[in-house]
């Protein structure tokens, strides 16, 4: 079969396909009175990673769906990445995934079905790695290739982590470096160097399994995963939802070294600008910050990005121990902290 570059058949890439935050707010706005469901622990009222439903036996069901257009050219890798990204929403709430259902849109007139089969195979592989079945799904003939999963998970109700429950003084941790959006844009423009291809793929396919462990930790007050709105957007959601502001040290934020190389070539995802336009008025910069670089990195859309964790400062060693046990030794240093509500939602210092 002739080699096909999937990214050439989609106008977006990965979580960079997300609708801009300001536009999404317009879409979700409603004047219709919403019925109250007492068993619904997390729903549309907050901007969280997944819905959560009280099963009445001490456990909660976590339910999520996530899908997007190709972020890489290889079909098998695309399936693994899209699957890992969807499963991450369960990990981000501290849960244990139990089952996945596939969502496939495929341009049958443009791409052979054998490629779609490889996408499904990739999803099966990542589900196997997560210890869950890919139990079924639904497919349509669509103008562009689209793939993702609907994932269910379980958690003890008292251990459910949300993105709007941070406390003043909490330390902030990030479990993956930023820059995936920049590298994927470089690939789409056919300038990604071979040595950087493995860097991109390794991060995109890495499961956020540590979320299940952190879910059992009372010292973790809030958690989310960093995806299409970038670190800046998801941190703003956490801060606003918690009635707080956040202060981060830009030099402490992990960034892929390869990403800086492509930034120097002005390779920046379109979604970065959309994100920045939504969040710029809520962001302040201290002296000594490389504002131009920060502008291009902090709103960089991540796909299957790391977990953003807000934890009790007295539990620093406990959190660091968990991260080390899960081979996340490069992410032991807090990137900032939650502070009392200030004029700016996020303050970026040097």
C-alpha positions in Angstrom: 0.0 0.0 0.0 1.3 3.4 -1.0 2.6 5.5 2.0 0.0 8.1 3.0 0.7 11.0 5.3 -2.5 11.3 7.4 -1.8 14.9 8.5 -2.2 16.1 4.9 -5.9 15.1 5.0 -6.8 17.2 8.1 -6.9 20.9 8.6 -6.1 20.6 12.3 -3.9 18.3 14.4 -4.7 16.5 17.6 -6.1 18.6 20.4 -5.2 21.7 18.3 -8.5 20.9 16.6 -10.4 22.1 19.7 -12.8 25.0 19.2 -11.3 28.2 20.7 -12.3 28.7 24.4 -14.2 31.9 23.8 -16.2 30.3 21.0 -16.9 27.2 23.1 -18.3 29.4 25.8 -20.8 30.8 23.3 -21.7 27.3 22.1 -22.3 26.0 25.6 -24.3 29.0 26.8 -28.0 28.2 27.6 -31.0 30.0 29.0 -32.9 26.8 29.5 -33.5 25.7 33.1 -31.5 22.6 33.7 -33.0 19.7 35.6 -31.0 18.7 38.7 -29.7 15.1 38.9 -28.5 14.5 42.4 -26.4 11.5 41.3 -24.4 13.6 38.9 -21.3 14.6 40.8 -19.6 16.4 37.9 -21.3 17.6 34.8 -21.7 20.7 32.6 -21.7 23.1 35.5 -17.9 22.9 35.6 -15.2 22.8 32.9 -13.8 19.4 34.1 -12.2 16.6 32.2 -15.1 14.1 32.4 -18.5 13.5 33.9 -18.9 11.6 37.2 -22.0 9.8 38.4 -22.6 8.4 41.9 -23.3 4.7 41.6 -24.7 4.6 45.2 -22.2 2.0 46.4 -19.4 4.3 47.4 -18.1 4.4 43.8 -18.5 6.9 41.0 -18.6 6.2 37.3 -16.3 8.5 35.3 -17.4 9.0 31.7 -15.6 10.9 28.9 -15.2 11.2 25.2 -12.4 12.7 23.2 -11.5 12.6 19.5 -9.6 14.6 16.9 -8.0 14.6 13.5 -4.5 13.1 12.8 -1.6 14.6 14.7 0.9 12.2 13.1 1.2 10.6 9.7 1.3 6.9 10.7 -2.1 5.3 11.1 -1.2 2.9 13.9 0.5 5.7 15.9 -2.5 8.0 15.4 -4.8 5.3 16.9 -2.5 4.9 20.0 -2.2 8.6 20.5 -5.9 9.3 20.2 -6.6 6.5 22.6 -4.1 7.6 25.2 -5.4 11.1 25.0 -9.0 10.0 25.7 -8.0 7.6 28.5 -6.1 10.4 30.1 -9.4 12.1 31.1 -10.1 9.2 33.5 -6.6 9.4 35.0 -7.0 13.2 35.3 -9.9 12.6 37.8 -7.9 10.0 39.7 -9.9 7.1 38.3 -9.1 3.6 36.9 -10.3 3.1 33.3 -12.4 0.0 32.7 -13.7 0.1 29.1 -13.5 2.1 25.9 -15.7 2.5 22.8 -14.2 3.8 19.5 -15.4 6.8 17.4 -14.2 6.7 13.8 -14.8 9.1 10.9 -13.1 8.1 7.7 -13.1 9.7 4.2 -13.7 6.4 2.3 -13.2 8.2 -1.1 -9.8 9.5 -0.1 -8.2 7.0 2.2 -8.2 3.1 2.0 -10.0 1.2 4.7 -6.8 -0.7 5.5 -5.5 2.5 7.1 -8.5 2.8 9.2 -7.9 -0.7 10.4 -4.4 0.3 11.5 -5.9 3.2 13.4 -8.2 0.7 15.3 -5.2 -1.6 15.9 -3.3 1.3 17.5 -6.3 2.0 19.8 -6.4 -1.7 20.7 -2.7 -1.6 21.6 -3.0 1.4 23.9 -6.2 0.0 25.5 -4.3 -3.3 26.2 -1.5 -1.2 27.8 -4.1 0.5 30.0 -5.6 -2.9 30.9 -9.0 -2.3 29.3 -11.0 -3.7 26.4 -11.8 -1.8 23.3 -15.4 -3.1 23.4 -17.0 -1.6 20.3 -17.7 1.7 18.6 -19.3 3.6 15.8 -18.0 4.8 12.4 -19.1 7.2 9.7 -17.9 8.3 6.2 -16.6 11.8 6.9 -14.7 14.5 4.9 -11.6 14.2 7.1 -10.2 11.4 9.2 -11.4 11.5 12.8 -10.7 9.1 15.6 -11.1 8.9 19.4 -12.6 7.0 22.3 -15.4 7.1 24.7 -14.0 5.9 28.0 -15.5 4.8 31.3 -13.7 4.5 34.6 -14.3 3.9 38.3 -13.2 5.7 41.5 -14.1 5.7 45.1 -16.4 8.7 45.4 -14.4 10.4 48.2 -11.2 10.2 46.1 -12.6 11.9 43.0 -10.3 14.7 41.8 -11.7 17.8 40.1 -10.1 20.8 38.4 -11.9 23.4 40.5 -11.0 22.3 44.0 -7.5 23.7 44.5 -6.7 25.5 47.7 -4.7 28.6 48.4 -1.0 27.7 48.9 -1.2 24.5 46.9 1.9 23.6 45.0 1.6 23.0 41.2 3.2 20.1 39.4 3.2 19.2 35.7 4.1 15.7 34.6 5.1 16.2 31.0 7.0 19.0 29.2 5.2 21.5 26.9 5.9 21.8 23.1 4.0 19.0 21.5 1.9 21.4 19.5 5.0 23.0 18.1 6.6 19.7 17.1 3.4 18.4 15.5 3.1 21.6 13.5 6.7 21.1 12.3 5.8 17.6 11.2 2.7 18.9 9.3 5.0 21.3 7.5 7.5 18.5 6.7 10.4 20.1 8.6 10.4 17.9 11.7 13.9 16.3 11.9 14.1 12.5 12.3 15.7 12.8 15.7 12.7 14.7 17.0 10.1 12.3 15.6 10.7 9.8 18.4 10.6 12.6 21.0 7.1 13.6 19.7 5.8 10.0 19.5 7.1 8.9 22.9 5.3 11.8 24.7 2.1 11.5 22.7 1.7 7.8 23.5 2.7 7.9 27.2 -0.3 7.0 29.4 -0.9 9.2 32.5 -1.3 6.2 34.7 0.1 8.1 37.7 -3.3 9.8 37.9 -4.8 6.7 39.4 -2.2 6.7 42.2 -2.6 10.4 42.8 -6.4 9.9 43.1 -5.8 7.9 46.2 -3.8 10.7 47.8 -5.8 13.1 50.0 -3.0 15.7 49.7 -3.9 16.2 46.0 -6.7 18.8 46.1 -7.2 19.3 42.3 -6.1 17.7 39.1 -6.6 18.0 35.3 -4.7 17.1 32.2 -3.2 19.7 29.8 -4.6 19.4 26.3 -5.8 21.7 23.6 -6.0 24.9 25.6 -2.4 24.7 26.7 -1.0 24.9 30.2 -2.2 28.5 30.4 -5.8 27.7 29.5 -6.1 24.7 31.8 -4.4 26.5 34.7 -6.8 29.4 34.3 -9.7 26.9 34.4 -8.3 25.5 37.6 -7.7 28.9 39.2 -11.1 30.4 38.2 -13.0 27.3 39.2 -11.3 27.4 42.6 -11.9 31.1 43.1 -8.1 31.7 43.2 -5.2 32.9 41.0 -2.0 31.1 40.2 1.6 32.1 40.2 4.1 30.1 38.2 7.9 30.3 37.5 8.5 30.2 33.8 12.0 28.7 34.3 10.5 25.9 36.3 8.0 24.9 33.5 9.3 21.8 31.6 9.7 22.5 27.9 10.8 20.1 25.2 14.3 21.3 24.0 13.4 20.4 20.4 10.4 22.8 20.6 12.7 25.8 21.1 14.5 24.9 17.9 11.3 25.1 15.8 10.1 28.2 17.6 13.3 29.9 16.3 11.9 29.1 12.8 8.6 30.7 13.7 6.7 27.3 13.6 3.7 27.9 15.8 0.3 26.2 15.7 -2.7 28.4 14.7 -4.4 27.2 17.9 -1.7 28.9 20.0 -2.9 32.3 18.8 -6.6 31.3 19.4 -5.7 30.3 22.9 -3.8 33.4 23.6 -6.6 35.7 22.3 -8.9 34.0 24.9 -6.5 34.2 27.8 -4.2 37.2 27.3 -6.2 39.6 29.5 -6.1 37.2 32.4 -2.3 36.7 32.3 0.4 38.9 33.7 4.2 38.8 33.4 6.8 39.7 35.9 10.2 41.2 35.2 12.8 39.0 33.6 10.3 36.7 31.7 11.0 36.0 28.0 7.5 37.1 27.2 7.7 36.3 23.5 8.8 32.7 24.2 6.3 32.3 27.0 3.5 33.6 24.7 4.4 30.8 22.2 4.8 28.0 24.8 2.3 28.5 27.6 -0.8 28.4 25.3 0.8 25.7 23.0 -2.0 23.1 22.4 -1.0 19.8 23.9 -2.3 16.4 22.9 -2.2 13.8 25.7 -0.3 16.3 27.8 0.8 15.9 31.3 -1.3 16.1 34.5 -1.5 19.5 36.2 -1.6 18.8 40.0 -2.5 21.1 42.9 -1.3 19.6 46.1 -0.9 20.5 49.8 2.6 22.0 50.3 3.1 19.9 53.4 2.9 16.8 51.2 5.7 17.8 48.9 7.8 14.8 49.7 4.9 12.4 49.4 4.0 13.8 45.9 7.7 13.7 44.8 7.9 10.0 46.0 4.8 9.1 43.9 6.3 10.8 40.9 9.6 9.0 41.3 7.9 5.6 41.7 6.2 6.3 38.4 9.4 7.2 36.6 8.6 10.9 36.5 11.9 12.0 38.1 12.2 15.0 35.8 9.0 16.6 37.2 9.7 16.8 40.9 10.0 20.5 41.1 6.8 22.5 41.6 6.2 25.0 38.7 4.2 27.4 40.9 1.5 27.7 43.5 -2.1 28.7 44.0 -2.5 32.2 45.6 -5.4 34.4 46.7 -7.5 35.8 43.9 -5.6 38.7 42.3 -6.1 41.1 39.4 -4.7 38.6 37.0 -5.7 34.9 37.0 -2.2 33.7 36.2 1.0 35.6 37.0 4.1 34.4 35.2 7.4 35.1 36.9 10.9 34.4 35.7 
